[in-house]
Amino acid sequence: MAAAAVGGRGERLSSSSPTAAAPQVDAGKYVRYTPEQVEALERVYTECPKPSSLRRQQLIRECPILSNIEPKQIKVWFQNRRCREKQRKEASRLQTVNRKLNAMNKLLMEENDRLQKQVSRLVYENGYMRTQLHNPSAATTDTSCESVVTSGQHHQQQNPAVLHPQRDANNPAGLLAIAEETLAEFMSKATGTAVEWVQMVGMKPGPDSIGIIAVSHNCSGVAARACGLVSLEPTKVAEILKDRPSWYRDCRCVDIIHVIPTGNGGTIELIYMQTYAPTTLAAPRDFWTLRYTSGLEDGSLVICERSLTQSTGGPSGPNTPNFIRAEVLPSGYLIRPCEGGGSMIYIVDHVDLDAWSVPEVLRPLYESPKILAQKMTIAALRHIRQIAHESSGEIPYGAGRQPAVFRTFSQRLSRGFNDAVSGFPDDGWSLLSSDGSEDITISVNSSPNKLVGSHVSPNPLFSTVGGGILCAKASMLLQNVPPALLVRFLREHRSEWADPGVDAYSAASLRASPYAVPGLRTSGFMGSQVILPLAHTLEHEEFLEVIRLEGHGFSHDEVLWTIRVNYLFLCCWAGQVGFGGRHAAVLGHRMGLTFCSGFLVDQLCSGVDENATSASAQLVFAPIDESFADDAPLLPSGFRVIPLDTKMDGPSATRTLDLASALEVGPGGASRASTDASGTCNRSVLTIAFQFSYENHLRESVAAMARSYVRAVMASVQRVAVAIAPSRLGPQIGMKHPPASPEALTLASWIGRSYRAHTGADIRWSDTEDADSPLALLWKHSDAILCCSLKPAPMFTFANNAGLDILETTLVNLQDISLEMILDDEGRKALCSEFPKIMQQGFTYLPGGVCKSSMGRQASYEQAVAWKVLSDDDAPHCLAFMLVNWTFM
């Protein structure tokens, strides 16, 4: 350890270290260093905390002031220096944790005092009500207690609010009176008992928790309250909270109309705010509020806000068409400084969103305090904690960019999707005439530069040939579908609903030339999909990633010919048949303006954790250029699923994402299904919006393509939703059932019979004694059994339950996976050398090896058996493989 010395520093050689036993140095010897020597060693330590032996010898040669010190003594100095640095960091960490615990303890004590007051009030009211019930005559003769025990609402009914005279912005004294009233009411909610708060389930306090979250019970409007700790100073916290568009994703704009300074050093602001509508089925809201910022005597900062209405007085705000005026009841933020740094924050959000103006089925979105807590209260606290975490430098930068860059991209994606869903006329959006059906809404924007912003580079497509942006959107109700599970499936299985031709068209339209995609490798139709994570929030409730998709390239002339020739064909076709997922693929190939040879999709995903409470689950994506430029234009599209009922605790988190059983199940499968829907919301609303750029002379063609494509996507999503609904998954969640088609039964019998004919033995079914058919035996076998076609490029055609697990795919997606994709080099060599033997003798044994799933995970197997499957007429039908004792690596 270290020992101080006059004029320098001493280092004792540790008796337990190898250097202490060296003959050149006596155990327990102090080595004194001059300040110049310490400075030289510190410089080296800054560059390299653990130098090698050669580096230490080089240091002695380069620094003459260290020439009298032995290399082993310098080694001990670096050892002790690293130890002191580690102890310093640990001490700092423990001090930080201790400060958090002290602040949290103070917060909990205040919360306990508030709850005790609330309990005392409720006990007193309960006693009064009991007295009234047992002695009805007292209700008519003695009302002395009524003014004491009645709630605030009852008191207001006895004393209706007096209408204040109109006060305009030129009367600061009148507005200051409103501000002081707002401050008092806000403080009674934040630290008092003006609202009956009920703590949200799962929100437990602690030094690393988000805080204490509570929602209102039996009050006018809906309210939410949060208390938490952050490692930022109060002024910085106030600055972040005032910048509402940066953390409140539903906020479209905040305009500060007037600012009035007050005599106590505070400010009064008159604010007009617009918010997006969560779906296409409801109108957006706007707010006209007074915001008051002031300091308290204890050093705390208060930011409180309320709507200016006829009852409160004050000037009238702007009146914007197509918006419904909502009301902010006294709300705000109390920010207290903590000892040793950081802040303690109290957040109260209390609003009346005029729920009666929306369809009845959507009213839970406007009447649920839990949804308000998730969308506003918790979002604000999470954003502050995220910035505090980024400011500490503990978040590693991804792709060479700072976290703020990715946060900006996430905000742009979310905002662009909200703009598409709402389609505000002042952004340039206008409705396109319908085709007679009301399921899809088509809107166009002929001023795209106004929408994407002046900071974004103009798109050459818009400036040269003239064009705009087209949006196809729709909303629909879903029954018994977990929103998180649905969005997670849409993210992980893009091929179930997406059309590669439409993806390629969207990507190419944002490039320098709308038809050329230079510098990328041609790899065939939907050759691969690679997900590259970019960033995620502190609690992983939202993450940003890039998807690389590979496709096929067509020329400019081929594309134009395809559009003009096939447009009439597609219109006739649309009137004759419905558009399913596979039809959408054909439509995309025929109607897409171009196919990219490869492109990137920027994707934002949130609310996919089934164990967490979330206001919605959302998947938003947009094609981007490989440069990932900050000023690149974005046309976000995507899905948003909002639960309309409270989610109950249940086993939905363990549900498999595989759709084999539900998509292919026969009539017998329905009888095995359970109708228990516990663990999910009963109803949810799904909103879909897809954006496309277009040239003016092709607008109608793109509109027809977009309308048909969104209908196809809706059909695919409905199909997926039905498949993952609990009523289709059966009582044993995660258990898959075999396909019940006659073809599958026939193939199962061929596989077993061919194996017996070639090897002279039956497949061992030791773990499937309860199976009642050859297909069930095959399906439940623990080893992976895979079948592929007899073609130059073999593609898989069938797999049992274990086979789907090892490939991490479904029976629907199985046909897109080739045998070559899953084998490594050794496996391909072994198969090539044994392939003639398989065709001549009918089977062979392959050594153990490693294969790769469709998601890129590696799995090992001890042995593989390959045999030729023969049909009833002994003609070769396919190849079968059995991977014995496989496991993921």
Secondary structure, DSSP 8 states (H G I E B T S, - for coil): -EEEETTEEEEE--TTSGGGG-TTS-TT-EEEE-HHHHHHHHHHHHH-SS--HHHHHHHHHH-GGGTTS-HHHHHHHHHHHHHHHHHHHHHHHHHHHHHHHHHHHHHHHHHHHHHHHHHHHHHHHHHHHHHHHH-HHHHHH--TTHHHHS-HHHHHHHS---------TT-HHHHHHHHHHHHHHHHHHHTSSSS-EEE-TT---STTS--EEEEESS-SSEEEEEEEEESS-HHHHHHHHH-GGGT-TTEEEEEEEEEEE-TTS-EEEEEEEEE--SSTTS--EEEEEEEEEEE-TTS-EEEEEEE--TTT--------TT-EE-EE-SEEEEEEE-TTS-EEEEEEEEEE--GGGS-GGGTHHHH-HHHHIIIIIHHHHHHHHHHHHHHTT-S--BTTB-HHHHHHHHHHHHHHHHHHHH--GGGTEEE----S-SS-EEEEES-HHHHH-TTS---HHHHHT-EEEEEEEEEEEEES--HHHHHHHHHH-GGGT--HHHHHHHHHTTSSSSS--TT-----TT--EEEEEEEE-TTSSEEEEEEEEE-----HHHHHHHHHHHHHHHHHHHHHS---HHHHHHHHHHH-S---SEEEEEEEEES--TTS--S-EEEEEEEE-TT--TT-----EEEEEEESS-----GGGG-----HHHHH--HHHHHH-----TTS-SEEEEEEEEEEEEEGGGHHHHHHHHHHHHHHHHHHHHHHHHHHSHHHH-SSTT------SHHHHHHHHHHHHHHHHHHSS----TT-TT--SHHHHHHH-SSEEEEE-SSSS-BEEEE-HHHHHHHT--TTTGGG-BHHHHB-HHHHHHHHHHHHHHHHHSEEEEEEEEEE-TTS-EEEEEEEEEEEEE-TTS-EEEEEEEEES-EE-
